[in-house]
């Protein structure tokens, strides 16, 4: 026999879950559930329950009840519960109701949508502005403010841009220690702001910086984090953040909720959300905070910064991308595709298969485990269209697919599909583009 749960009285507060020393209780669909393999009828959960929803089986108040042991088990006598357990539970219920009815103080409230604006080495990650556009929708649905957060050094020009892209308020920590990105100081800076101002939702781009610092922030704040989201929304009933991302190798889209902890945190892939309109002259409130740390407080130091000059380093910013898959057959055939890319001023990219075959480097990979892109034109050559690749490029403005299989999945998302031998089609396209571009024809 285990502790009994009256589902009509259970309010899903979780007090019993925290109280049980045997971890025999859990919350399922906001109701207490008892694990019979762990429950030992200790009665602590019964005492702590504020609504008297829990009870011990066949145990009159103030008496001792012997439990018959199972075969091979030691005989055990259950100690009586306090005679005033009902009064205790009634008082707890009254207190809980009073606490629920009492007006919330600033210390109890989590409110606002925050966007962490990524600024490093004098450059702003465009995904920051994309998230301000998406954050506007979330904030409007919740009826709260939209704020930007900037941590770095000499960031005044970034503040103005944040207002232009829709931030109503900007929180700033401007300190020489934050000149170069490092996990520890940036984590301390963001956490100090969150602890003081208590935002309900915090978003950041799923960039190298976001994937590094956001897990550290979530761990320090003891809350949840959903990485690499592609869709965000608000649950219409519970008013909590719906965080959708590819799961199980990209075969399904999973929506994740952070029901019990705040803030709700998510990173979002670049180029997934639309860029909002930039409105010159917008202004808002600026809140500056001190940092309170020195270089001596951190172990890591930045010795030198070596910029990359590879085109692939800016793949997520490319406006024209020529991408290849295993249908290209061999690495030597890349030269043919590179010629087309050069004529168009495009950036080369590829699928995971092309990267694993050694044809391209990993930073040229488009897809779930690579880079998410949103160019004006995406030309897919010899790419079948696996879901893992599609989630990284399907929001491109215009998709052209070249494949010899008329049933290829890539053709279903393409604006324009060419079915045929790529070894004939690609050189013909290259020559035609050369002629048109030389004569100034753009259509």
TORKOL-4160 file (C-alpha; in steps of 0.2 Angstrom, whole numbers, padded with zeros to 4 digits, m for minus):
443
<pt num="1" X="0000" Y="0000" Z="0000"/>
<pt num="2" X="0006" Y="0018" Z="m0004"/>
<pt num="3" X="0001" Y="0035" Z="0001"/>
<pt num="4" X="m0016" Y="0039" Z="m0007"/>
<pt num="5" X="m0019" Y="0055" Z="m0018"/>
<pt num="6" X="m0035" Y="0064" Z="m0019"/>
<pt num="7" X="m0034" Y="0071" Z="m0037"/>
<pt num="8" X="m0049" Y="0082" Z="m0034"/>
<pt num="9" X="m0039" Y="0091" Z="m0020"/>
<pt num="10" X="m0022" Y="0091" Z="m0027"/>
<pt num="11" X="m0016" Y="0108" Z="m0033"/>
<pt num="12" X="0001" Y="0102" Z="m0040"/>
<pt num="13" X="0010" Y="0114" Z="m0028"/>
<pt num="14" X="0025" Y="0101" Z="m0027"/>
<pt num="15" X="0027" Y="0103" Z="m0008"/>
<pt num="16" X="0026" Y="0084" Z="m0006"/>
<pt num="17" X="0038" Y="0081" Z="m0020"/>
<pt num="18" X="0051" Y="0092" Z="m0011"/>
<pt num="19" X="0047" Y="0084" Z="0006"/>
<pt num="20" X="0048" Y="0066" Z="0003"/>
<pt num="21" X="0065" Y="0059" Z="0008"/>
<pt num="22" X="0063" Y="0043" Z="m0003"/>
<pt num="23" X="0059" Y="0053" Z="m0019"/>
<pt num="24" X="0043" Y="0043" Z="m0021"/>
<pt num="25" X="0033" Y="0057" Z="m0027"/>
<pt num="26" X="0033" Y="0067" Z="m0043"/>
<pt num="27" X="0021" Y="0079" Z="m0053"/>
<pt num="28" X="0013" Y="0073" Z="m0069"/>
<pt num="29" X="0001" Y="0085" Z="m0078"/>
<pt num="30" X="0001" Y="0096" Z="m0062"/>
<pt num="31" X="m0005" Y="0081" Z="m0051"/>
<pt num="32" X="0005" Y="0072" Z="m0037"/>
<pt num="33" X="0009" Y="0054" Z="m0042"/>
<pt num="34" X="0016" Y="0040" Z="m0030"/>
<pt num="35" X="0029" Y="0028" Z="m0035"/>
<pt num="36" X="0024" Y="0012" Z="m0026"/>
<pt num="37" X="0042" Y="0004" Z="m0028"/>
<pt num="38" X="0049" Y="0019" Z="m0017"/>
<pt num="39" X="0035" Y="0024" Z="m0006"/>
<pt num="40" X="0037" Y="0018" Z="0012"/>
<pt num="41" X="0022" Y="0027" Z="0021"/>
<pt num="42" X="0033" Y="0038" Z="0031"/>
<pt num="43" X="0019" Y="0051" Z="0031"/>
<pt num="44" X="0030" Y="0067" Z="0029"/>
<pt num="45" X="0021" Y="0071" Z="0013"/>
<pt num="46" X="0004" Y="0070" Z="0021"/>
<pt num="47" X="0009" Y="0082" Z="0034"/>
<pt num="48" X="0016" Y="0095" Z="0022"/>
<pt num="49" X="0001" Y="0094" Z="0010"/>
<pt num="50" X="m0008" Y="0111" Z="0010"/>
<pt num="51" X="m0024" Y="0105" Z="0004"/>
<pt num="52" X="m0025" Y="0088" Z="0013"/>
<pt num="53" X="m0025" Y="0079" Z="m0004"/>
<pt num="54" X="m0013" Y="0065" Z="0003"/>
<pt num="55" X="m0018" Y="0052" Z="0016"/>
<pt num="56" X="m0011" Y="0035" Z="0022"/>
<pt num="57" X="m0021" Y="0020" Z="0019"/>
<pt num="58" X="m0031" Y="0013" Z="0034"/>
<pt num="59" X="m0022" Y="0023" Z="0047"/>
<pt num="60" X="m0033" Y="0031" Z="0059"/>
<pt num="61" X="m0027" Y="0047" Z="0067"/>
<pt num="62" X="m0018" Y="0045" Z="0084"/>
<pt num="63" X="m0016" Y="0026" Z="0082"/>
<pt num="64" X="m0002" Y="0013" Z="0077"/>
<pt num="65" X="m0005" Y="0002" Z="0063"/>
<pt num="66" X="0006" Y="m0013" Z="0059"/>
<pt num="67" X="0009" Y="m0017" Z="0041"/>
<pt num="68" X="0011" Y="m0035" Z="0035"/>
<pt num="69" X="0028" Y="m0037" Z="0028"/>
<pt num="70" X="0030" Y="m0044" Z="0010"/>
<pt num="71" X="0039" Y="m0061" Z="0009"/>
<pt num="72" X="0057" Y="m0059" Z="0014"/>
<pt num="73" X="0055" Y="m0041" Z="0020"/>
<pt num="74" X="0058" Y="m0035" Z="0038"/>
<pt num="75" X="0043" Y="m0032" Z="0049"/>
<pt num="76" X="0040" Y="m0014" Z="0052"/>
<pt num="77" X="0028" Y="m0004" Z="0063"/>
<pt num="78" X="0022" Y="0013" Z="0056"/>
<pt num="79" X="0023" Y="0027" Z="0069"/>
<pt num="80" X="0007" Y="0037" Z="0072"/>
<pt num="81" X="0004" Y="0054" Z="0064"/>
<pt num="82" X="0002" Y="0069" Z="0075"/>
<pt num="83" X="m0016" Y="0070" Z="0081"/>
<pt num="84" X="m0018" Y="0088" Z="0075"/>
<pt num="85" X="m0013" Y="0083" Z="0057"/>
<pt num="86" X="m0030" Y="0089" Z="0050"/>
<pt num="87" X="m0028" Y="0106" Z="0059"/>
<pt num="88" X="m0011" Y="0107" Z="0052"/>
<pt num="89" X="m0016" Y="0104" Z="0034"/>
<pt num="90" X="m0031" Y="0116" Z="0036"/>
<pt num="91" X="m0019" Y="0130" Z="0042"/>
<pt num="92" X="m0007" Y="0126" Z="0027"/>
<pt num="93" X="m0022" Y="0127" Z="0015"/>
<pt num="94" X="m0027" Y="0144" Z="0022"/>
<pt num="95" X="m0010" Y="0150" Z="0022"/>
<pt num="96" X="m0008" Y="0144" Z="0004"/>
<pt num="97" X="m0024" Y="0153" Z="m0002"/>
<pt num="98" X="m0019" Y="0169" Z="0007"/>
<pt num="99" X="m0002" Y="0169" Z="m0001"/>
<pt num="100" X="m0010" Y="0166" Z="m0018"/>
<pt num="101" X="m0023" Y="0180" Z="m0015"/>
<pt num="102" X="m0010" Y="0192" Z="m0009"/>
<pt num="103" X="m0003" Y="0205" Z="m0021"/>
<pt num="104" X="0014" Y="0201" Z="m0029"/>
<pt num="105" X="0029" Y="0211" Z="m0024"/>
<pt num="106" X="0043" Y="0216" Z="m0036"/>
<pt num="107" X="0053" Y="0201" Z="m0029"/>
<pt num="108" X="0040" Y="0189" Z="m0034"/>
<pt num="109" X="0037" Y="0195" Z="m0052"/>
<pt num="110" X="0046" Y="0189" Z="m0067"/>
<pt num="111" X="0042" Y="0201" Z="m0082"/>
<pt num="112" X="0049" Y="0206" Z="m0099"/>
<pt num="113" X="0057" Y="0199" Z="m0114"/>
<pt num="114" X="0076" Y="0201" Z="m0115"/>
<pt num="115" X="0087" Y="0200" Z="m0130"/>
<pt num="116" X="0105" Y="0197" Z="m0127"/>
<pt num="117" X="0114" Y="0208" Z="m0141"/>
<pt num="118" X="0130" Y="0200" Z="m0146"/>
<pt num="119" X="0144" Y="0212" Z="m0149"/>
<pt num="120" X="0162" Y="0207" Z="m0151"/>
<pt num="121" X="0177" Y="0214" Z="m0159"/>
<pt num="122" X="0168" Y="0229" Z="m0165"/>
<pt num="123" X="0154" Y="0218" Z="m0174"/>
<pt num="124" X="0136" Y="0215" Z="m0170"/>
<pt num="125" X="0129" Y="0198" Z="m0174"/>
<pt num="126" X="0114" Y="0201" Z="m0185"/>
<pt num="127" X="0104" Y="0188" Z="m0176"/>
<pt num="128" X="0102" Y="0200" Z="m0162"/>
<pt num="129" X="0091" Y="0211" Z="m0173"/>
<pt num="130" X="0082" Y="0196" Z="m0179"/>
<pt num="131" X="0078" Y="0191" Z="m0161"/>
<pt num="132" X="0072" Y="0209" Z="m0157"/>
<pt num="133" X="0059" Y="0207" Z="m0171"/>
<pt num="134" X="0053" Y="0190" Z="m0164"/>
<pt num="135" X="0054" Y="0196" Z="m0146"/>
<pt num="136" X="0042" Y="0210" Z="m0151"/>
<pt num="137" X="0029" Y="0197" Z="m0156"/>
<pt num="138" X="0032" Y="0188" Z="m0139"/>
<pt num="139" X="0031" Y="0204" Z="m0129"/>
<pt num="140" X="0015" Y="0210" Z="m0137"/>
<pt num="141" X="0007" Y="0193" Z="m0134"/>
<pt num="142" X="0012" Y="0194" Z="m0115"/>
<pt num="143" X="0008" Y="0212" Z="m0114"/>
<pt num="144" X="0026" Y="0216" Z="m0107"/>
<pt num="145" X="0041" Y="0226" Z="m0112"/>
<pt num="146" X="0055" Y="0222" Z="m0125"/>
<pt num="147" X="0072" Y="0225" Z="m0119"/>
<pt num="148" X="0090" Y="0223" Z="m0126"/>
<pt num="149" X="0105" Y="0218" Z="m0115"/>
<pt num="150" X="0122" Y="0224" Z="m0120"/>
<pt num="151" X="0138" Y="0218" Z="m0111"/>
<pt num="152" X="0155" Y="0224" Z="m0118"/>
<pt num="153" X="0167" Y="0239" Z="m0119"/>
<pt num="154" X="0163" Y="0255" Z="m0128"/>
<pt num="155" X="0145" Y="0250" Z="m0133"/>
<pt num="156" X="0137" Y="0267" Z="m0135"/>
<pt num="157" X="0134" Y="0265" Z="m0154"/>
<pt num="158" X="0126" Y="0248" Z="m0151"/>
<pt num="159" X="0113" Y="0255" Z="m0139"/>
<pt num="160" X="0107" Y="0267" Z="m0153"/>
<pt num="161" X="0105" Y="0253" Z="m0165"/>
<pt num="162" X="0096" Y="0242" Z="m0152"/>
<pt num="163" X="0083" Y="0256" Z="m0151"/>
<pt num="164" X="0082" Y="0257" Z="m0170"/>
<pt num="165" X="0077" Y="0239" Z="m0171"/>
<pt num="166" X="0064" Y="0240" Z="m0158"/>
<pt num="167" X="0070" Y="0239" Z="m0141"/>
<pt num="168" X="0060" Y="0249" Z="m0128"/>
<pt num="169" X="0074" Y="0248" Z="m0115"/>
<pt num="170" X="0092" Y="0244" Z="m0115"/>
<pt num="171" X="0102" Y="0237" Z="m0100"/>
<pt num="172" X="0121" Y="0240" Z="m0102"/>
<pt num="173" X="0136" Y="0235" Z="m0093"/>
<pt num="174" X="0151" Y="0244" Z="m0101"/>
<pt num="175" X="0168" Y="0239" Z="m0094"/>
<pt num="176" X="0186" Y="0236" Z="m0100"/>
<pt num="177" X="0185" Y="0218" Z="m0093"/>
<pt num="178" X="0172" Y="0214" Z="m0106"/>
<pt num="179" X="0182" Y="0220" Z="m0121"/>
<pt num="180" X="0185" Y="0203" Z="m0127"/>
<pt num="181" X="0172" Y="0189" Z="m0125"/>
<pt num="182" X="0176" Y="0176" Z="m0112"/>
<pt num="183" X="0164" Y="0164" Z="m0104"/>
<pt num="184" X="0166" Y="0169" Z="m0085"/>
<pt num="185" X="0165" Y="0188" Z="m0086"/>
<pt num="186" X="0150" Y="0188" Z="m0098"/>
<pt num="187" X="0141" Y="0175" Z="m0088"/>
<pt num="188" X="0143" Y="0186" Z="m0072"/>
<pt num="189" X="0138" Y="0201" Z="m0081"/>
<pt num="190" X="0122" Y="0194" Z="m0088"/>
<pt num="191" X="0117" Y="0185" Z="m0072"/>
<pt num="192" X="0119" Y="0200" Z="m0062"/>
<pt num="193" X="0107" Y="0209" Z="m0073"/>
<pt num="194" X="0094" Y="0195" Z="m0073"/>
<pt num="195" X="0095" Y="0193" Z="m0054"/>
<pt num="196" X="0092" Y="0211" Z="m0051"/>
<pt num="197" X="0078" Y="0214" Z="m0064"/>
<pt num="198" X="0070" Y="0197" Z="m0066"/>
<pt num="199" X="0065" Y="0195" Z="m0085"/>
<pt num="200" X="0053" Y="0182" Z="m0089"/>
<pt num="201" X="0061" Y="0177" Z="m0106"/>
<pt num="202" X="0079" Y="0178" Z="m0112"/>
<pt num="203" X="0084" Y="0175" Z="m0130"/>
<pt num="204" X="0101" Y="0174" Z="m0138"/>
<pt num="205" X="0108" Y="0169" Z="m0155"/>
<pt num="206" X="0114" Y="0151" Z="m0157"/>
<pt num="207" X="0131" Y="0158" Z="m0162"/>
<pt num="208" X="0148" Y="0152" Z="m0156"/>
<pt num="209" X="0146" Y="0165" Z="m0142"/>
<pt num="210" X="0128" Y="0160" Z="m0138"/>
<pt num="211" X="0131" Y="0142" Z="m0137"/>
<pt num="212" X="0146" Y="0145" Z="m0125"/>
<pt num="213" X="0139" Y="0158" Z="m0113"/>
<pt num="214" X="0120" Y="0154" Z="m0112"/>
<pt num="215" X="0122" Y="0136" Z="m0104"/>
<pt num="216" X="0134" Y="0144" Z="m0091"/>
<pt num="217" X="0121" Y="0157" Z="m0088"/>
<pt num="218" X="0107" Y="0145" Z="m0086"/>
<pt num="219" X="0117" Y="0134" Z="m0075"/>
<pt num="220" X="0121" Y="0148" Z="m0063"/>
<pt num="221" X="0103" Y="0154" Z="m0063"/>
<pt num="222" X="0097" Y="0136" Z="m0060"/>
<pt num="223" X="0084" Y="0137" Z="m0075"/>
<pt num="224" X="0081" Y="0128" Z="m0091"/>
<pt num="225" X="0088" Y="0131" Z="m0108"/>
<pt num="226" X="0082" Y="0126" Z="m0125"/>
<pt num="227" X="0096" Y="0127" Z="m0139"/>
<pt num="228" X="0095" Y="0130" Z="m0157"/>
<pt num="229" X="0076" Y="0134" Z="m0158"/>
<pt num="230" X="0068" Y="0137" Z="m0175"/>
<pt num="231" X="0051" Y="0143" Z="m0169"/>
<pt num="232" X="0045" Y="0152" Z="m0154"/>
<pt num="233" X="0028" Y="0156" Z="m0147"/>
<pt num="234" X="0017" Y="0159" Z="m0132"/>
<pt num="235" X="0005" Y="0145" Z="m0125"/>
<pt num="236" X="m0012" Y="0154" Z="m0126"/>
<pt num="237" X="m0018" Y="0147" Z="m0109"/>
<pt num="238" X="m0003" Y="0146" Z="m0098"/>
<pt num="239" X="0006" Y="0161" Z="m0106"/>
<pt num="240" X="0023" Y="0152" Z="m0106"/>
<pt num="241" X="0036" Y="0151" Z="m0119"/>
<pt num="242" X="0034" Y="0138" Z="m0133"/>
<pt num="243" X="0052" Y="0133" Z="m0139"/>
<pt num="244" X="0052" Y="0122" Z="m0154"/>
<pt num="245" X="0068" Y="0114" Z="m0161"/>
<pt num="246" X="0072" Y="0099" Z="m0172"/>
<pt num="247" X="0074" Y="0083" Z="m0162"/>
<pt num="248" X="0079" Y="0065" Z="m0165"/>
<pt num="249" X="0091" Y="0069" Z="m0179"/>
<pt num="250" X="0079" Y="0082" Z="m0187"/>
<pt num="251" X="0065" Y="0069" Z="m0190"/>
<pt num="252" X="0053" Y="0078" Z="m0178"/>
<pt num="253" X="0050" Y="0095" Z="m0172"/>
<pt num="254" X="0049" Y="0095" Z="m0152"/>
<pt num="255" X="0041" Y="0110" Z="m0143"/>
<pt num="256" X="0049" Y="0112" Z="m0126"/>
<pt num="257" X="0041" Y="0121" Z="m0111"/>
<pt num="258" X="0050" Y="0128" Z="m0095"/>
<pt num="259" X="0035" Y="0127" Z="m0083"/>
<pt num="260" X="0042" Y="0129" Z="m0066"/>
<pt num="261" X="0058" Y="0139" Z="m0067"/>
<pt num="262" X="0062" Y="0157" Z="m0072"/>
<pt num="263" X="0069" Y="0165" Z="m0083"/>
<pt num="264" X="0064" Y="0154" Z="m0098"/>
<pt num="265" X="0079" Y="0154" Z="m0109"/>
<pt num="266" X="0082" Y="0149" Z="m0127"/>
<pt num="267" X="0095" Y="0151" Z="m0141"/>
<pt num="268" X="0089" Y="0154" Z="m0159"/>
<pt num="269" X="0098" Y="0149" Z="m0175"/>
<pt num="270" X="0103" Y="0164" Z="m0186"/>
<pt num="271" X="0093" Y="0168" Z="m0201"/>
<pt num="272" X="0078" Y="0158" Z="m0195"/>
<pt num="273" X="0068" Y="0174" Z="m0190"/>
<pt num="274" X="0065" Y="0188" Z="m0202"/>
<pt num="275" X="0075" Y="0204" Z="m0200"/>
<pt num="276" X="0063" Y="0218" Z="m0193"/>
<pt num="277" X="0062" Y="0235" Z="m0200"/>
<pt num="278" X="0075" Y="0247" Z="m0194"/>
<pt num="279" X="0067" Y="0264" Z="m0189"/>
<pt num="280" X="0080" Y="0278" Z="m0188"/>
<pt num="281" X="0077" Y="0290" Z="m0173"/>
<pt num="282" X="0069" Y="0278" Z="m0161"/>
<pt num="283" X="0074" Y="0281" Z="m0143"/>
<pt num="284" X="0071" Y="0272" Z="m0126"/>
<pt num="285" X="0077" Y="0270" Z="m0108"/>
<pt num="286" X="0095" Y="0266" Z="m0105"/>
<pt num="287" X="0099" Y="0257" Z="m0088"/>
<pt num="288" X="0118" Y="0257" Z="m0085"/>
<pt num="289" X="0125" Y="0245" Z="m0071"/>
<pt num="290" X="0142" Y="0243" Z="m0065"/>
<pt num="291" X="0152" Y="0227" Z="m0066"/>
<pt num="292" X="0161" Y="0225" Z="m0050"/>
<pt num="293" X="0175" Y="0213" Z="m0056"/>
<pt num="294" X="0193" Y="0216" Z="m0061"/>
<pt num="295" X="0205" Y="0206" Z="m0072"/>
<pt num="296" X="0212" Y="0197" Z="m0057"/>
<pt num="297" X="0195" Y="0189" Z="m0054"/>
<pt num="298" X="0196" Y="0178" Z="m0069"/>
<pt num="299" X="0208" Y="0165" Z="m0074"/>
<pt num="300" X="0206" Y="0166" Z="m0093"/>
<pt num="301" X="0215" Y="0179" Z="m0103"/>
<pt num="302" X="0214" Y="0185" Z="m0121"/>
<pt num="303" X="0232" Y="0185" Z="m0128"/>
<pt num="304" X="0228" Y="0189" Z="m0146"/>
<pt num="305" X="0214" Y="0189" Z="m0158"/>
<pt num="306" X="0216" Y="0182" Z="m0176"/>
<pt num="307" X="0202" Y="0186" Z="m0188"/>
<pt num="308" X="0197" Y="0173" Z="m0201"/>
<pt num="309" X="0197" Y="0178" Z="m0219"/>
<pt num="310" X="0188" Y="0163" Z="m0225"/>
<pt num="311" X="0172" Y="0166" Z="m0235"/>
<pt num="312" X="0164" Y="0152" Z="m0225"/>
<pt num="313" X="0167" Y="0161" Z="m0209"/>
<pt num="314" X="0152" Y="0172" Z="m0215"/>
<pt num="315" X="0141" Y="0159" Z="m0222"/>
<pt num="316" X="0126" Y="0165" Z="m0212"/>
<pt num="317" X="0128" Y="0182" Z="m0219"/>
<pt num="318" X="0130" Y="0177" Z="m0238"/>
<pt num="319" X="0117" Y="0183" Z="m0250"/>
<pt num="320" X="0120" Y="0170" Z="m0263"/>
<pt num="321" X="0125" Y="0152" Z="m0259"/>
<pt num="322" X="0130" Y="0138" Z="m0270"/>
<pt num="323" X="0128" Y="0122" Z="m0261"/>
<pt num="324" X="0133" Y="0104" Z="m0266"/>
<pt num="325" X="0128" Y="0087" Z="m0260"/>
<pt num="326" X="0135" Y="0069" Z="m0263"/>
<pt num="327" X="0127" Y="0070" Z="m0280"/>
<pt num="328" X="0142" Y="0079" Z="m0286"/>
<pt num="329" X="0151" Y="0062" Z="m0285"/>
<pt num="330" X="0169" Y="0067" Z="m0282"/>
<pt num="331" X="0179" Y="0081" Z="m0274"/>
<pt num="332" X="0187" Y="0085" Z="m0291"/>
<pt num="333" X="0170" Y="0091" Z="m0298"/>
<pt num="334" X="0170" Y="0105" Z="m0285"/>
<pt num="335" X="0180" Y="0115" Z="m0298"/>
<pt num="336" X="0165" Y="0116" Z="m0309"/>
<pt num="337" X="0153" Y="0122" Z="m0295"/>
<pt num="338" X="0166" Y="0134" Z="m0289"/>
<pt num="339" X="0167" Y="0142" Z="m0306"/>
<pt num="340" X="0148" Y="0145" Z="m0305"/>
<pt num="341" X="0150" Y="0153" Z="m0288"/>
<pt num="342" X="0164" Y="0164" Z="m0294"/>
<pt num="343" X="0153" Y="0171" Z="m0308"/>
<pt num="344" X="0139" Y="0174" Z="m0296"/>
<pt num="345" X="0149" Y="0181" Z="m0282"/>
<pt num="346" X="0142" Y="0167" Z="m0271"/>
<pt num="347" X="0149" Y="0158" Z="m0256"/>
<pt num="348" X="0152" Y="0139" Z="m0257"/>
<pt num="349" X="0143" Y="0127" Z="m0245"/>
<pt num="350" X="0138" Y="0109" Z="m0244"/>
<pt num="351" X="0128" Y="0096" Z="m0235"/>
<pt num="352" X="0135" Y="0085" Z="m0220"/>
<pt num="353" X="0138" Y="0071" Z="m0232"/>
<pt num="354" X="0149" Y="0083" Z="m0243"/>
<pt num="355" X="0159" Y="0088" Z="m0227"/>
<pt num="356" X="0161" Y="0071" Z="m0221"/>
<pt num="357" X="0168" Y="0065" Z="m0238"/>
<pt num="358" X="0182" Y="0078" Z="m0236"/>
<pt num="359" X="0176" Y="0090" Z="m0250"/>
<pt num="360" X="0172" Y="0105" Z="m0239"/>
<pt num="361" X="0177" Y="0111" Z="m0221"/>
<pt num="362" X="0164" Y="0110" Z="m0207"/>
<pt num="363" X="0162" Y="0128" Z="m0206"/>
<pt num="364" X="0154" Y="0127" Z="m0224"/>
<pt num="365" X="0141" Y="0114" Z="m0219"/>
<pt num="366" X="0123" Y="0120" Z="m0220"/>
<pt num="367" X="0110" Y="0111" Z="m0209"/>
<pt num="368" X="0105" Y="0105" Z="m0192"/>
<pt num="369" X="0123" Y="0101" Z="m0186"/>
<pt num="370" X="0130" Y="0115" Z="m0197"/>
<pt num="371" X="0125" Y="0133" Z="m0201"/>
<pt num="372" X="0107" Y="0140" Z="m0203"/>
<pt num="373" X="0107" Y="0152" Z="m0218"/>
<pt num="374" X="0094" Y="0163" Z="m0226"/>
<pt num="375" X="0102" Y="0170" Z="m0242"/>
<pt num="376" X="0092" Y="0179" Z="m0256"/>
<pt num="377" X="0097" Y="0164" Z="m0268"/>
<pt num="378" X="0101" Y="0147" Z="m0263"/>
<pt num="379" X="0107" Y="0135" Z="m0277"/>
<pt num="380" X="0107" Y="0117" Z="m0272"/>
<pt num="381" X="0117" Y="0105" Z="m0283"/>
<pt num="382" X="0116" Y="0087" Z="m0281"/>
<pt num="383" X="0107" Y="0088" Z="m0264"/>
<pt num="384" X="0093" Y="0075" Z="m0260"/>
<pt num="385" X="0085" Y="0086" Z="m0247"/>
<pt num="386" X="0086" Y="0077" Z="m0230"/>
<pt num="387" X="0076" Y="0085" Z="m0216"/>
<pt num="388" X="0093" Y="0089" Z="m0207"/>
<pt num="389" X="0099" Y="0099" Z="m0222"/>
<pt num="390" X="0082" Y="0107" Z="m0225"/>
<pt num="391" X="0080" Y="0115" Z="m0208"/>
<pt num="392" X="0096" Y="0125" Z="m0211"/>
<pt num="393" X="0091" Y="0133" Z="m0228"/>
<pt num="394" X="0072" Y="0131" Z="m0231"/>
<pt num="395" X="0069" Y="0150" Z="m0226"/>
<pt num="396" X="0080" Y="0156" Z="m0240"/>
<pt num="397" X="0071" Y="0169" Z="m0251"/>
<pt num="398" X="0073" Y="0159" Z="m0267"/>
<pt num="399" X="0079" Y="0141" Z="m0269"/>
<pt num="400" X="0085" Y="0133" Z="m0285"/>
<pt num="401" X="0087" Y="0115" Z="m0285"/>
<pt num="402" X="0097" Y="0104" Z="m0298"/>
<pt num="403" X="0094" Y="0085" Z="m0296"/>
<pt num="404" X="0092" Y="0070" Z="m0308"/>
<pt num="405" X="0079" Y="0063" Z="m0297"/>
<pt num="406" X="0061" Y="0070" Z="m0300"/>
<pt num="407" X="0056" Y="0064" Z="m0283"/>
<pt num="408" X="0070" Y="0072" Z="m0273"/>
<pt num="409" X="0064" Y="0081" Z="m0257"/>
<pt num="410" X="0074" Y="0096" Z="m0261"/>
<pt num="411" X="0062" Y="0099" Z="m0276"/>
<pt num="412" X="0047" Y="0101" Z="m0265"/>
<pt num="413" X="0054" Y="0116" Z="m0256"/>
<pt num="414" X="0062" Y="0124" Z="m0271"/>
<pt num="415" X="0055" Y="0139" Z="m0280"/>
<pt num="416" X="0063" Y="0133" Z="m0296"/>
<pt num="417" X="0069" Y="0115" Z="m0300"/>
<pt num="418" X="0079" Y="0108" Z="m0314"/>
<pt num="419" X="0078" Y="0089" Z="m0316"/>
<pt num="420" X="0093" Y="0082" Z="m0326"/>
<pt num="421" X="0112" Y="0079" Z="m0326"/>
<pt num="422" X="0120" Y="0092" Z="m0316"/>
<pt num="423" X="0136" Y="0089" Z="m0326"/>
<pt num="424" X="0128" Y="0097" Z="m0341"/>
<pt num="425" X="0116" Y="0109" Z="m0332"/>
<pt num="426" X="0129" Y="0118" Z="m0321"/>
<pt num="427" X="0142" Y="0122" Z="m0335"/>
<pt num="428" X="0127" Y="0128" Z="m0346"/>
<pt num="429" X="0121" Y="0140" Z="m0331"/>
<pt num="430" X="0139" Y="0146" Z="m0329"/>
<pt num="431" X="0141" Y="0151" Z="m0347"/>
<pt num="432" X="0124" Y="0159" Z="m0348"/>
<pt num="433" X="0127" Y="0169" Z="m0332"/>
<pt num="434" X="0144" Y="0175" Z="m0339"/>
<pt num="435" X="0135" Y="0181" Z="m0355"/>
<pt num="436" X="0121" Y="0190" Z="m0345"/>
<pt num="437" X="0132" Y="0198" Z="m0332"/>
<pt num="438" X="0145" Y="0204" Z="m0345"/>
<pt num="439" X="0131" Y="0213" Z="m0354"/>
<pt num="440" X="0123" Y="0220" Z="m0338"/>
<pt num="441" X="0107" Y="0209" Z="m0339"/>
<pt num="442" X="0101" Y="0205" Z="m0322"/>
<pt num="443" X="0085" Y="0195" Z="m0324"/>
